[in-house]
Amino acid sequence: MPTLKDFAFYPIDWNLTPEHAVTMYLEWGNNDWHAEYPPVRSKEDVSRYFVVDSWQDPPVIRLVRRNSESAEDLVTVPLPPELLADWREANGGLRGVSAPTPAIKAWLKRELGQE
């Protein structure tokens, strides 16, 4: 079973949110070529980004690899208990998939050795 450290050398798009990913990969023509995330051109365009999945309790963190054909979870790890209050303050009790908070991103970067 993979761990976060297995992905330490993968390029991670730390600013890509689930909403931006949908715009880029699923809603063709819905974004500007001059935006931070221009439209994808082919299935060779790939992004890797983290999301917090709160469809279950407690939430989990997933590293997603997405291209125009599919999205694949590369690794899933529990949300550390010490970060749960931070996540809940930002997202309340909403269920779904959301971007990591700054505190969660900082923890992930430390875990990956990318500080």
C-alpha positions, 0 to 999 in steps of 0.5 A, spaced: 500 500 500 503 506 497 504 512 503 505 519 502 512 519 502 512 514 495 510 521 492 515 525 494 518 527 487 512 527 484 510 534 481 504 536 485 499 542 483 499 545 490 494 551 488 489 546 484 482 546 487 477 540 485 473 546 482 479 548 477 480 541 476 473 540 473 473 547 469 480 544 466 478 537 464 471 536 464 468 543 462 471 544 455 471 551 453 469 554 460 476 557 461 480 562 459 487 561 455 490 566 459 488 564 466 492 560 471 489 554 469 489 554 461 484 549 457 488 542 457 490 540 449 490 532 450 490 526 454 497 528 455 496 534 460 496 531 467 495 534 474 496 531 481 493 535 486 490 534 493 483 534 496 480 532 502 474 527 501 469 528 507 463 523 504 466 519 510 467 521 517 473 522 519 475 525 512 481 523 508 486 526 504 487 523 497 492 525 492 489 525 485 492 524 478 487 527 473 487 527 465 482 528 460 480 521 460 480 519 468 481 521 475 485 516 479 486 516 487 494 515 487 494 515 495 489 516 501 491 517 508 487 519 514 486 526 516 490 527 522 486 528 528 490 535 530 488 538 523 480 536 523 478 542 527 482 547 522 478 543 516 471 543 520 472 551 521 473 552 514 468 547 511 463 546 517 459 539 516 459 539 509 460 533 505 464 532 499 470 534 496 474 540 497 481 543 497 486 542 503 486 548 508 493 552 508 494 548 514 493 541 511 497 543 505 503 545 510 502 538 513 502 535 506 509 539 504 512 537 511 510 529 510 513 530 503 519 533 504 517 539 500 517 545 505 
